[in-house]
Amino acid sequence: GRERFLNSFNPGRGPIPNPDELSAERDEPWPSGRYNHALFDLNRDWFIQTQPETQGHSAAVRDWRPQVVVDAHEMGTDETFFFPPEAQPLNPWIWPRTLDNRAMFGRNTAARFDRAGYDYFTGKVYDAFYPGYGDGWPGYLGAVSMTYEQGSARGLAARTSAGDEFTYLDTVKHHFAAALATVETASRSHDRLLNDFYAFHQDGLNGRGAYILPRGADPSATERLAGLLVRSGIEVGRARAAFSACGRNYQAGDYVVNLAQPQRRMAEVLLTRDVPLDPTFMAEQERRRSHNLGDEIYDVTAWSLPLMFGVDGARCNGAPSVAVEARGPELVRSAAVADADAAYGFLVRPGTGGTRFLAAALVAGLDVRSADKPFVQAGVAYPSGTMILPRAGNPADLSATVKRLAAQTGAVATGIASSWVDQGPSFGSSDVVRIRAPRVAMAWDSPTRAESAGSIRWVLEQEMGYPVTAIRTATLSSADLSRYQVLIIPEGYNYKGVLGDAGVANIKTWVENGGTLITVGTGTRMAVDAALLATRREQVAAEGDAPDADAAFASEAEYRAAIAGGERSPDSV
């Protein structure tokens, strides 16, 4: 990101820093320097840990166990400087003493800023609800973690909308002053911080209950979830035997997160199904909505990891009495291939690991078929989407290849001696189709939303190991798309302005000839406007002019009734 910023800034700068917001030195091209090499926002990746930078950050925090963590950022040019206390809503799983300590640091930083004549604000905009920020995740490990936000110069000089000018040097001075105040507070409060750090972890040991994470129908998803929890410092145990909990029966290999552990708060905040927002805060947001005002929620409000991974987890009031072995931080556990020498071939169940297996098998050139309907083979039920890999038509080393791919992906593969099915479609019927390896392209560059384009490409290339061709959006206007079977349009705005009529027509013709168009989020508008979907965008109906009554209102209620609009627009999701 830094290199991208410099590559755009240095050629555009003049001999004198220019604060004009339209100047080239302050107008970054797509995708800007905000993101890493894969176009991910690293400040929202702390517990999902998709990126190597985040994995390194989190490992360092876990190993070093700091008592104070500051995540220094920049914000809009019109803003001054932010430090805690944070705005509402606050996450209820934050340890109360942590909030007290953040306020302590904030007061000392304010005193230093007052002496220097620096403006600042607290208690607005930046809340403490989502645990995936750099000021959130370390706090659930016991640190006093805080965000410091400086109004950005977006270059060497800037001018606010009020006409005030400041420089990049000014922003450095502000961050430096905040850093000195932080070190000073930490030094003065040395004993308090160490004692609180100890008490935080002791408090976790008083936790009661446990989360149970069954491997279920998609064991590779549960394995990835368990590994992620360990990477957040949570103790996760793999059951050595079958057991019962919460009125349900579980199998050996299912996972137990005992809440009597030092990282109890981290476990609760990541695994609970719903983290409640403060009722007073919610009431205020409803009041604002009723007056057509925007909400005051800064960002994400839902992130339950079991729901995200499709794991049917349960929170039990008591921990089960079953022996467990500690789970490591690996995300993929090699799955054993049953009956690897069976005569007919292999069946691979769909799911998280199965999808990765399919991508790898197609890249390897294997003959893979899929059942559109469920079936029963040799007394075992298999769901629709199960993959079939017959030995006939595949390389002689199919067994070794399936073992290797199952180890890489965590897929569950089973060798079968015969293609005979007890129920459901026969493997040679029209309900079983051969999966062709599609050539995939996607829109890249402006006007795509960088995070959307980056995450799509990451999932395909890095998570699935499947190739994708990124085509600059403007090039789609004249590109020969006939070589591709799939085209992905990420989130973005004004595709029509970049593609032009020729580009939209090119994509429409390609779809009419059999191409599969996948649109994501706001990228769907392009498909709607091109009549590629039956969906239509609705506009608010005009109500005409208000009656021209030459009369005074007798009350505020009468006035509000007169200016009230028609039906409200639905809330966005």
Backbone torsions as a table, in degrees:
resi	resn	phi	psi	omega
1	GLY	NA	-43.1	179.9
2	ARG	-63.1	-43.0	-179.9
3	GLU	-64.3	-39.8	178.2
4	ARG	-61.7	-42.9	180.0
5	PHE	-61.5	-47.5	-178.4
6	LEU	-64.8	-37.0	-179.7
7	ASN	-64.9	-28.5	177.1
8	SER	-90.4	-31.4	-175.5
9	PHE	-75.2	-49.6	-172.7
10	ASN	-61.0	-44.3	178.0
11	PRO	-66.8	-24.1	-175.9
12	GLY	-93.0	-10.9	-175.5
13	ARG	-78.2	151.0	175.9
14	GLY	-102.9	-176.9	-179.9
15	PRO	-67.4	-22.8	177.9
16	ILE	-122.3	129.2	179.5
17	PRO	-54.5	133.7	-175.8
18	ASN	-110.8	115.5	-178.5
19	PRO	-80.5	-3.0	-179.0
20	ASP	-62.8	127.0	-176.4
21	GLU	-65.9	-16.1	178.5
22	LEU	-90.5	-6.0	-177.7
23	SER	-66.8	147.8	-176.1
24	ALA	-59.1	-35.3	-176.9
25	GLU	-68.0	-17.2	-179.7
26	ARG	-111.9	8.1	-177.5
27	ASP	-117.5	89.6	-175.8
28	GLU	-73.3	137.0	173.0
29	PRO	-77.3	167.5	176.1
30	TRP	-57.7	138.5	3.0
31	PRO	-98.8	12.1	-178.1
32	SER	75.5	171.6	-178.4
33	GLY	-89.9	9.5	-175.9
34	ARG	-69.3	-25.8	-168.2
35	TYR	-111.7	166.8	176.5
36	ASN	-81.6	-170.3	-175.4
37	HIS	-61.0	-28.4	-178.6
38	ALA	-95.5	8.6	-179.8
39	LEU	63.9	40.5	174.1
40	PHE	-104.0	144.8	172.2
41	ASP	-85.0	103.6	-173.3
42	LEU	-67.0	-18.5	-178.7
43	ASN	-80.6	2.0	174.8
44	ARG	-121.9	17.9	-172.0
45	ASP	-114.8	10.2	-167.4
46	TRP	-66.5	-36.1	178.5
47	PHE	-103.3	-18.9	174.3
48	ILE	-79.3	-34.7	170.7
49	GLN	52.9	52.0	176.5
50	THR	-78.6	-26.9	-170.8
51	GLN	-102.9	146.8	-179.4
52	PRO	-61.0	-32.9	178.3
53	GLU	-62.7	-44.9	-179.9
54	THR	-66.0	-39.6	178.3
55	GLN	-60.5	-38.9	176.8
56	GLY	-68.6	-43.0	178.2
57	HIS	-59.0	-49.9	-174.8
58	SER	-66.6	-38.5	178.4
59	ALA	-63.3	-39.7	179.9
60	ALA	-65.0	-41.8	179.1
61	VAL	-65.2	-42.2	179.7
62	ARG	-64.0	-40.2	-176.7
63	ASP	-75.5	-38.5	-173.0
64	TRP	-86.1	-28.3	179.6
65	ARG	54.8	57.1	-179.7
66	PRO	-70.4	150.6	175.4
67	GLN	-87.2	-20.7	-179.6
68	VAL	-133.9	131.4	176.8
69	VAL	-132.1	128.0	175.9
70	VAL	-116.4	129.1	176.0
71	ASP	-106.5	102.1	-173.9
72	ALA	-88.8	127.6	-175.0
73	HIS	-134.2	175.0	169.5
74	GLU	-121.4	155.4	179.1
75	MET	-133.7	-164.0	-176.3
76	GLY	-61.2	150.8	-175.2
77	THR	-60.4	-31.5	-177.4
78	ASP	-76.2	-9.9	-177.7
79	GLU	-89.2	165.3	-178.9
80	THR	-99.4	-97.9	179.8
81	PHE	-147.5	135.2	179.3
82	PHE	-115.6	139.0	166.7
83	PHE	-147.5	166.5	-176.2
84	PRO	-61.9	161.0	11.3
85	PRO	-71.7	152.7	-177.6
86	GLU	-82.9	168.6	174.9
87	ALA	-79.5	163.2	168.1
88	GLN	-72.1	150.0	5.6
89	PRO	-88.2	150.6	174.6
90	LEU	-103.6	141.0	179.0
91	ASN	-70.5	128.5	-177.5
92	PRO	-66.3	-13.1	179.3
93	TRP	-87.8	-2.2	174.0
94	ILE	-69.9	132.8	178.6
95	TRP	-63.8	128.5	-177.2
96	PRO	-53.5	-37.1	-179.1
97	ARG	-65.0	-29.7	176.7
98	THR	-62.5	-42.3	178.2
99	LEU	-63.5	-39.8	177.2
100	ASP	-61.1	-42.7	-178.1
101	ASN	-70.2	-35.2	175.6
102	ARG	-61.9	-42.0	177.6
103	ALA	-63.4	-36.8	177.8
104	MET	-61.6	-45.8	177.8
105	PHE	-64.2	-39.8	-179.8
106	GLY	-61.6	-41.3	-179.4
107	ARG	-63.3	-40.9	-179.3
108	ASN	-71.1	-36.7	176.3
109	THR	-64.7	-39.3	178.0
110	ALA	-61.8	-40.1	179.8
111	ALA	-63.0	-41.9	179.0
112	ARG	-67.0	-40.0	178.5
113	PHE	-65.1	-38.7	178.2
114	ASP	-61.7	-42.2	-179.9
115	ARG	-64.7	-33.0	-178.5
116	ALA	-88.9	-10.3	-178.8
117	GLY	79.0	26.1	179.7
118	TYR	-93.2	137.4	176.5
119	ASP	-81.0	152.7	178.2
120	TYR	-158.4	170.7	170.5
121	PHE	-146.1	156.4	177.5
122	THR	-137.0	165.2	171.9
123	GLY	69.0	15.1	178.8
124	LYS	-136.0	153.0	172.3
125	VAL	70.2	-61.1	-170.9
126	TYR	-92.2	105.2	-179.2
127	ASP	-89.9	-176.9	-178.7
128	ALA	-130.8	51.2	-176.6
129	PHE	-100.9	-51.4	-177.1
130	TYR	-75.0	129.5	-176.3
131	PRO	-86.9	4.4	-174.5
132	GLY	-95.9	7.9	176.5
133	TYR	-85.7	168.7	174.5
134	GLY	-69.2	-17.9	175.2
135	ASP	-98.4	-1.7	-179.2
136	GLY	-102.9	-60.3	-174.1
137	TRP	-54.6	-47.2	179.9
138	PRO	-62.8	-26.4	179.8
139	GLY	-65.7	-28.2	178.4
140	TYR	-83.4	0.8	170.1
141	LEU	-104.3	5.6	175.3
142	GLY	105.2	-5.1	-178.6
143	ALA	-80.1	155.5	166.4
144	VAL	-85.8	95.8	-173.5
145	SER	-104.4	137.0	-171.4
146	MET	-143.6	149.3	171.2
147	THR	-99.8	132.8	169.4
148	TYR	-115.0	124.7	-177.0
149	GLU	-120.4	125.9	179.0
150	GLN	-112.6	134.1	172.7
151	GLY	-58.4	125.6	-170.1
152	SER	-84.5	141.4	173.2
153	ALA	-80.0	-15.2	-178.7
154	ARG	54.7	27.3	-177.1
155	GLY	155.6	-149.4	-179.5
156	LEU	-88.9	-20.1	-180.0
157	ALA	-150.0	151.0	-178.6
158	ALA	-145.7	158.2	176.1
159	ARG	-130.1	127.3	179.2
160	THR	-76.5	169.4	178.6
161	SER	-65.2	-20.5	177.1
162	ALA	-84.1	-4.3	178.4
163	GLY	95.2	-0.2	178.7
164	ASP	-79.1	138.4	179.6
165	GLU	-110.1	145.8	174.2
166	PHE	-148.7	167.1	-173.8
167	THR	-117.8	168.3	175.0
168	TYR	-60.5	-36.2	178.2
169	LEU	-60.2	-38.6	177.3
170	ASP	-59.8	-42.6	-178.3
171	THR	-66.2	-36.5	177.4
172	VAL	-64.7	-41.9	178.9
173	LYS	-60.4	-40.8	-179.0
174	HIS	-65.2	-46.2	179.0
175	HIS	-64.9	-36.7	179.5
176	PHE	-66.1	-41.6	178.1
177	ALA	-62.5	-41.5	178.5
178	ALA	-65.2	-38.3	179.0
179	ALA	-65.1	-43.2	178.2
180	LEU	-62.4	-41.7	178.7
181	ALA	-62.7	-36.8	179.8
182	THR	-66.1	-46.4	179.0
183	VAL	-62.8	-40.9	179.8
184	GLU	-61.9	-45.7	179.9
185	THR	-64.7	-42.0	179.8
186	ALA	-62.9	-39.0	-180.0
187	SER	-67.2	-45.3	179.9
188	ARG	-63.3	-33.5	-173.0
189	SER	-105.4	27.8	-175.0
190	HIS	-51.1	-53.9	-176.6
191	ASP	-65.6	-42.3	179.8
192	ARG	-60.1	-44.5	-177.7
193	LEU	-66.2	-42.3	179.0
194	LEU	-66.0	-42.8	179.2
195	ASN	-64.0	-40.3	178.8
196	ASP	-67.7	-37.2	178.6
197	PHE	-61.1	-43.2	177.8
198	TYR	-65.3	-44.6	-177.8
199	ALA	-65.4	-34.3	177.8
200	PHE	-57.6	-48.0	-177.6
201	HIS	-73.0	-34.0	175.3
202	GLN	-64.4	-38.7	178.0
203	ASP	-59.9	-36.9	178.2
204	GLY	-61.9	-34.3	-179.0
205	LEU	-66.4	-16.3	178.4
206	ASN	-85.7	2.1	-179.6
207	GLY	-64.7	153.8	179.5
208	ARG	-127.8	146.1	177.3
209	GLY	96.6	-174.2	-177.9
210	ALA	-160.7	153.7	168.7
211	TYR	-99.6	135.4	177.2
212	ILE	-110.3	128.4	-178.3
213	LEU	-120.2	96.0	-178.8
214	PRO	-74.0	148.0	178.1
215	ARG	-73.6	-34.5	169.3
216	GLY	55.1	-148.7	-175.7
217	ALA	-77.6	-16.3	-179.5
218	ASP	-128.2	71.3	-174.0
219	PRO	-60.8	-30.6	-178.8
220	SER	-67.4	-29.7	175.7
221	ALA	-66.9	-42.8	178.6
222	THR	-65.3	-37.0	178.9
223	GLU	-63.1	-42.9	179.1
224	ARG	-64.9	-40.5	178.2
225	LEU	-62.6	-45.8	-179.3
226	ALA	-61.4	-42.0	178.7
227	GLY	-64.0	-39.3	178.3
228	LEU	-63.9	-40.2	179.2
229	LEU	-62.0	-41.6	178.2
230	VAL	-63.1	-37.0	178.9
231	ARG	-68.3	-14.8	173.1
232	SER	-97.7	15.3	175.0
233	GLY	84.0	7.1	-176.3
234	ILE	-86.8	137.1	176.1
235	GLU	-79.6	121.8	-178.8
236	VAL	-123.7	130.5	-178.8
237	GLY	-112.6	139.4	176.8
238	ARG	-99.3	120.2	-175.0
239	ALA	-63.2	133.7	178.9
240	ARG	-83.8	-15.6	-177.5
241	ALA	-148.2	167.1	175.5
242	ALA	-65.5	151.0	-178.5
243	PHE	-155.3	170.8	177.4
244	SER	-120.8	143.3	177.3
245	ALA	-159.3	144.1	178.1
246	CYS	54.7	30.5	179.5
247	GLY	76.1	12.9	179.3
248	ARG	-124.0	156.8	177.1
249	ASN	-99.9	136.6	-180.0
250	TYR	-124.3	160.4	-174.6
251	GLN	-102.4	159.9	169.4
252	ALA	-59.1	137.6	-176.5
253	GLY	99.3	-17.1	173.8
254	ASP	-70.9	160.0	-171.7
255	TYR	-106.2	144.7	179.6
256	VAL	-124.1	126.7	174.0
257	VAL	-110.9	96.0	179.7
258	ASN	-72.6	126.6	-175.1
259	LEU	-81.9	-2.7	171.9
260	ALA	-87.6	73.0	-177.7
261	GLN	-149.6	157.9	-177.0
262	PRO	-56.4	-33.8	-177.7
263	GLN	-98.1	37.6	-179.4
264	ARG	-56.7	-44.1	-176.1
265	ARG	-66.9	-35.5	175.3
266	MET	-64.1	-43.5	179.2
267	ALA	-62.2	-44.5	-178.6
268	GLU	-64.1	-45.0	-173.7
269	VAL	-70.2	-27.3	-179.4
270	LEU	-90.1	-26.4	-172.5
271	LEU	-103.6	-21.4	-178.2
272	THR	-63.3	145.8	-175.5
273	ARG	-69.5	-37.1	-175.8
274	ASP	-146.0	120.0	175.1
275	VAL	-94.6	115.6	-172.8
276	PRO	-73.1	142.6	170.7
277	LEU	-84.5	149.6	-179.6
278	ASP	-58.0	128.9	-177.4
279	PRO	-57.7	-38.4	178.9
280	THR	-64.5	-41.9	177.9
281	PHE	-62.8	-44.2	-179.5
282	MET	-63.0	-39.9	178.6
283	ALA	-62.1	-38.7	178.4
284	GLU	-66.4	-37.2	179.0
285	GLN	-67.7	-37.0	176.1
286	GLU	-65.3	-38.5	177.3
287	ARG	-62.7	-43.4	179.6
288	ARG	-63.7	-41.8	-179.7
289	ARG	-62.4	-38.4	180.0
290	SER	-65.5	-19.3	178.0
291	HIS	-105.9	17.9	178.9
292	ASN	58.9	34.8	175.1
293	LEU	-102.3	151.6	178.9
294	GLY	-70.7	158.4	178.6
295	ASP	-77.9	168.6	-178.1
296	GLU	-109.5	21.8	177.9
297	ILE	-86.2	124.7	-174.0
298	TYR	-73.0	-39.0	-173.0
299	ASP	-159.9	-137.9	-170.0
300	VAL	-61.9	139.6	177.9
301	THR	-123.7	1.8	179.5
302	ALA	-146.8	135.6	-175.5
303	TRP	-159.0	17.5	-174.6
304	SER	-49.0	116.0	-175.2
305	LEU	-66.2	-39.6	175.5
306	PRO	-59.0	-41.5	177.3
307	LEU	-65.2	-40.8	-178.7
308	MET	-61.5	-37.5	-178.3
309	PHE	-94.5	0.9	179.9
310	GLY	69.5	29.7	-179.1
311	VAL	-98.1	128.3	-177.8
312	ASP	-81.6	68.0	-177.1
313	GLY	-78.1	160.4	179.5
314	ALA	-139.4	142.6	173.9
315	ARG	-102.9	119.2	-178.4
316	CYS	-103.6	146.4	-179.9
317	ASN	-70.9	-22.8	177.4
318	GLY	-126.0	151.6	178.3
319	ALA	-82.6	136.1	-179.7
320	PRO	-68.8	147.8	179.6
321	SER	-92.7	71.8	178.1
322	VAL	-129.3	141.5	178.1
323	ALA	-69.5	138.5	-179.3
324	VAL	-130.8	157.7	171.4
325	GLU	-114.6	143.5	-175.1
326	ALA	-65.0	136.3	178.2
327	ARG	-88.1	140.5	176.8
328	GLY	-89.3	-179.0	-174.8
329	PRO	-86.2	2.8	-178.8
330	GLU	-66.4	145.0	-178.1
331	LEU	-92.2	-24.6	-179.4
332	VAL	-121.3	125.6	174.4
333	ARG	-105.7	127.6	-178.2
334	SER	-58.9	127.5	-180.0
335	ALA	-96.4	132.8	178.3
336	ALA	-69.2	141.2	177.5
337	VAL	-95.9	115.6	-178.7
338	ALA	-78.0	138.8	176.1
339	ASP	52.0	55.1	-175.2
340	ALA	-64.4	-19.7	-178.8
341	ASP	-101.3	12.3	-178.7
342	ALA	-58.5	149.3	-167.1
343	ALA	-69.4	-41.9	-171.6
344	TYR	-77.6	-48.8	-175.8
345	GLY	158.6	-143.3	-172.4
346	PHE	-135.5	151.3	169.2
347	LEU	-115.9	135.7	179.0
348	VAL	-126.2	122.1	-178.3
349	ARG	-71.7	146.9	176.1
350	PRO	-71.9	171.8	-179.0
351	GLY	133.6	-168.7	-177.3
352	THR	-58.5	-51.8	178.5
353	GLY	-69.4	-36.6	180.0
354	GLY	-63.4	-38.8	178.4
355	THR	-63.8	-42.8	177.7
356	ARG	-65.9	-38.1	177.5
357	PHE	-61.5	-44.7	-179.5
358	LEU	-59.6	-46.8	179.6
359	ALA	-59.3	-45.0	-179.4
360	ALA	-66.1	-38.5	-179.9
361	ALA	-66.1	-40.1	178.3
362	LEU	-66.6	-41.4	177.4
363	VAL	-62.4	-35.4	179.6
364	ALA	-77.7	-5.3	177.4
365	GLY	81.2	20.8	-179.1
366	LEU	-77.9	154.3	174.3
367	ASP	-84.7	108.1	-178.0
368	VAL	-118.9	133.4	177.3
369	ARG	-121.9	159.4	-176.3
370	SER	-135.5	136.5	177.7
371	ALA	-87.6	124.7	179.3
372	ASP	-75.8	-14.2	-178.6
373	LYS	-129.6	156.3	176.8
374	PRO	-67.7	159.0	179.4
375	PHE	-153.2	166.4	176.5
376	VAL	-120.8	125.1	-178.7
377	GLN	-129.7	125.4	-178.7
378	ALA	54.2	37.0	176.5
379	GLY	81.4	2.7	-178.4
380	VAL	-111.7	131.3	-180.0
381	ALA	-84.3	136.4	177.7
382	TYR	-126.1	140.5	-178.2
383	PRO	-80.2	166.2	171.7
384	SER	-60.6	147.9	-176.2
385	GLY	91.8	-4.4	176.8
386	THR	-61.9	135.9	-179.8
387	MET	-89.9	141.3	-179.1
388	ILE	-120.8	124.8	178.8
389	LEU	-122.1	94.4	179.2
390	PRO	-75.5	151.0	176.2
391	ARG	-67.3	-38.5	178.3
392	ALA	-63.8	125.7	-179.3
393	GLY	90.5	-4.7	176.9
394	ASN	-113.4	162.6	-178.7
395	PRO	-59.6	157.3	-178.5
396	ALA	-63.5	-26.7	-179.3
397	ASP	-93.1	33.3	-176.6
398	LEU	-57.3	-40.9	-178.5
399	SER	-59.7	-46.9	-179.5
400	ALA	-64.5	-38.6	-179.7
401	THR	-66.8	-43.1	179.1
402	VAL	-63.4	-41.2	177.9
403	LYS	-60.8	-43.4	-178.3
404	ARG	-65.6	-45.0	-178.4
405	LEU	-69.1	-36.2	177.2
406	ALA	-64.8	-38.1	178.2
407	ALA	-66.0	-36.9	-179.1
408	GLN	-72.2	-35.7	-169.5
409	THR	-107.2	-16.0	-175.8
410	GLY	77.7	13.3	-179.6
411	ALA	-70.4	153.2	177.7
412	VAL	-98.6	111.4	-179.2
413	ALA	-116.5	139.9	-178.8
414	THR	-131.8	127.2	175.5
415	GLY	-76.4	143.1	178.8
416	ILE	-128.3	145.0	-176.5
417	ALA	-84.8	-22.7	-174.9
418	SER	-144.5	156.3	176.8
419	SER	-89.5	0.9	-178.8
420	TRP	-65.3	132.5	177.8
421	VAL	-112.2	143.7	177.9
422	ASP	-78.3	-37.5	177.9
423	GLN	-144.5	152.5	176.8
424	GLY	94.1	-174.7	-174.3
425	PRO	-71.9	141.7	172.6
426	SER	-69.5	154.1	-175.3
427	PHE	-68.3	-17.5	178.4
428	GLY	-97.4	6.9	-178.0
429	SER	-85.2	172.9	180.0
430	SER	-72.1	-10.2	176.7
431	ASP	-82.0	-3.9	175.7
432	VAL	-116.9	119.0	-173.4
433	VAL	-118.5	149.7	175.2
434	ARG	-79.9	134.1	-179.6
435	ILE	-91.3	118.9	178.0
436	ARG	-88.8	144.6	177.8
437	ALA	-77.7	109.1	-178.3
438	PRO	-78.1	150.0	169.8
439	ARG	-90.9	125.4	-171.4
440	VAL	-112.9	134.4	173.6
441	ALA	-125.4	160.9	177.0
442	MET	-147.4	153.1	175.9
443	ALA	-72.6	138.8	-177.3
444	TRP	-137.2	150.4	179.4
445	ASP	83.0	177.1	-178.2
446	SER	-56.6	139.4	10.8
447	PRO	-100.1	24.0	179.3
448	THR	-65.5	151.0	172.9
449	ARG	-77.5	122.6	-170.6
450	ALA	-55.8	-45.1	-178.4
451	GLU	-63.5	-36.4	-180.0
452	SER	-67.9	-48.1	178.9
453	ALA	-62.1	-42.6	-178.7
454	GLY	-64.6	-42.9	-177.9
455	SER	-69.6	-37.1	177.4
456	ILE	-62.6	-47.0	-179.2
457	ARG	-65.2	-37.8	180.0
458	TRP	-63.4	-45.9	-179.1
459	VAL	-60.5	-45.5	-177.7
460	LEU	-68.7	-50.3	-172.9
461	GLU	-80.8	-40.8	-173.3
462	GLN	-96.3	-46.1	-178.8
463	GLU	-75.2	-42.7	-176.9
464	MET	-97.0	-18.4	-177.5
465	GLY	69.3	28.3	-176.7
466	TYR	-112.2	135.7	-175.7
467	PRO	-73.9	145.6	175.5
468	VAL	-140.4	141.7	177.7
469	THR	-98.6	116.7	178.0
470	ALA	-88.0	117.4	-177.3
471	ILE	-111.6	127.4	178.4
472	ARG	-58.9	136.4	-170.7
473	THR	-55.4	-42.3	-179.2
474	ALA	-62.5	-30.2	-179.1
475	THR	-69.9	-24.8	-179.9
476	LEU	-61.8	-19.0	-178.6
477	SER	-62.8	-35.4	-176.0
478	SER	-122.8	1.3	-175.4
479	ALA	-70.2	145.5	172.7
480	ASP	-81.2	104.2	-175.9
481	LEU	-90.0	0.6	-173.7
482	SER	-64.5	-20.8	-179.6
483	ARG	-78.0	-10.8	-177.4
484	TYR	-106.6	145.3	175.8
485	GLN	-99.8	-20.9	-177.2
486	VAL	-133.6	135.8	173.8
487	LEU	-129.0	127.2	-178.5
488	ILE	-107.8	129.4	175.8
489	ILE	-109.1	107.6	179.6
490	PRO	-68.7	176.7	173.6
491	GLU	-57.9	148.0	179.1
492	GLY	169.8	170.5	-178.9
493	TYR	-127.0	151.5	174.6
494	ASN	60.3	41.6	173.1
495	TYR	-59.1	-37.4	-179.3
496	LYS	-59.4	-38.1	-179.2
497	GLY	-65.3	-30.9	179.6
498	VAL	-88.7	-42.7	-178.7
499	LEU	-72.7	-35.9	-173.2
500	GLY	71.6	175.4	179.6
501	ASP	-61.7	-36.5	-178.4
502	ALA	-65.9	-40.2	-179.7
503	GLY	-67.4	-43.7	178.1
504	VAL	-62.1	-42.2	179.1
505	ALA	-64.4	-37.6	179.4
506	ASN	-62.3	-45.0	179.3
507	ILE	-67.7	-40.0	-179.3
508	LYS	-63.4	-42.8	177.7
509	THR	-62.8	-40.8	178.8
510	TRP	-62.1	-42.0	177.6
511	VAL	-64.1	-43.9	180.0
512	GLU	-61.7	-25.7	179.2
513	ASN	-90.0	8.2	173.7
514	GLY	112.6	-1.2	179.2
515	GLY	-69.9	149.8	178.5
516	THR	-102.3	115.5	-179.8
517	LEU	-100.4	125.2	177.0
518	ILE	-114.0	119.7	177.9
519	THR	-112.5	144.6	-175.8
520	VAL	-119.6	128.2	174.2
521	GLY	54.3	-128.9	-177.2
522	THR	-67.1	-12.9	174.3
523	GLY	-64.7	-18.1	-180.0
524	THR	-66.9	-22.6	-179.1
525	ARG	-58.4	-37.2	179.6
526	MET	-61.3	-44.1	-180.0
527	ALA	-66.5	-37.0	178.7
528	VAL	-66.4	-47.2	-177.6
529	ASP	-66.6	-25.2	178.8
530	ALA	-89.3	6.6	179.8
531	ALA	61.2	32.0	175.2
532	LEU	-87.3	-9.9	177.8
533	LEU	-128.7	154.9	176.5
534	ALA	-74.2	-13.2	-179.8
535	THR	-67.6	146.5	175.6
536	ARG	-130.7	144.8	175.5
537	ARG	-81.2	130.6	-179.9
538	GLU	-93.9	144.7	176.4
539	GLN	-112.0	150.9	177.2
540	VAL	-66.9	131.5	-178.5
541	ALA	-70.0	137.7	177.5
542	ALA	-72.1	142.2	-178.4
543	GLU	-104.2	-2.4	-178.4
544	GLY	80.9	178.0	-179.0
545	ASP	-73.8	149.6	175.7
546	ALA	-69.5	151.1	178.6
547	PRO	-61.3	139.7	-176.8
548	ASP	-90.5	73.1	-178.8
549	ALA	-94.4	122.7	-178.4
550	ASP	-88.8	73.8	-177.4
551	ALA	-148.7	150.3	177.7
552	ALA	-85.3	150.5	177.2
553	PHE	-80.9	138.0	-177.7
554	ALA	-81.3	-20.5	-177.3
555	SER	-155.6	164.9	176.6
556	GLU	-63.5	-37.5	179.8
557	ALA	-61.2	-40.7	178.8
558	GLU	-65.6	-38.6	178.1
559	TYR	-63.5	-46.3	-177.6
560	ARG	-66.6	-35.1	177.1
561	ALA	-64.4	-34.7	-178.4
562	ALA	-71.5	-32.5	-176.8
563	ILE	-97.3	-3.0	-179.4
564	ALA	-63.8	138.7	178.9
565	GLY	-82.1	-174.6	176.6
566	GLY	-77.4	-146.2	-178.9
567	GLU	-65.8	143.7	-177.6
568	ARG	-73.9	152.5	171.9
569	SER	-70.6	146.8	178.4
570	PRO	-66.6	151.7	176.9
571	ASP	-67.8	147.1	175.0
572	SER	-79.2	156.6	-178.8
573	VAL	-110.1	NA	NA
